[in-house]
Amino acid sequence: MSKCGCTCSDAKEKQLQEIIEKYKNTEGALIPVLHEAQEVYGYLPLSVQSKIAEGLNVPLAEVYGVVTFYTQFSLYPKGAYKIQVCLGTACYVKGAALVLNELQKELGIEVGKCTEDGKFSLDACRCIGACGLAPVIMINDDVYGRLKPEDVKGIIQKYKDMTE
C-alpha cells in the first residue's frame, strides 16, 4: 500500500480513467490518450489498450494497430537504460548488425525487450543523426560511435557498475 492507501496499480488505473474521460468526446483522441497512458505506465500492455478501446469506444484492433505502427509507442516495459542501436544505412554498412548481435548476447534479450532486472531495454532505430560516427548506439542521452562488437561488454559494464 502507498501513502494514499491504494496500490500503485489502482492509482495508475485511476489516472488512465481520467485521461480517457478528458478526451472521450474529442475527435482524434486515440493518439493523445496513448501518449498520456504510456507516460503513466511506461509502456502500453494489452490490458491498458483494452481499457482505452472500451473507454473511447473504438475497436481494440484499431488501438493495437496504432500502437504497433508508431515507433514512439511500446508494447514492452523499458529499462532504466534505454539502448538504441542505429540501423540506418551508414551504420548498417559499417557493422551495426554485429554490434546489435553482441548487445543481444551480452544482455540476454532480443530487440524490443527489457532485462528481467529492469536495467536495460534494447531497441533498433533507423537513424540517430550521427552518421559520421557510424556505427552508433545511444544509451539514454549518451552517444557511442565507431563501435566494434568487442566494445559492447565494456560499455554495458559501465552502466552495470553505476547501478550497483
Buried (B, 14 or more C-beta within 10 A) or exposed (E): EEEEEEEEEEEBBEBBEEBBEEBEEEEEBBBEBBBBBBEBBBBBBEEBBEBBBEBBEBEBEEBBEBBEEEEEBBEBEBBBBBBBBBBBEBBBEBBBBBBBBBBBEBBEBEBEBBBEEEBBBBBBBEEBEBBEBBBBBBBEEEBBBEBEBEBBEEBBEEBEEEEE
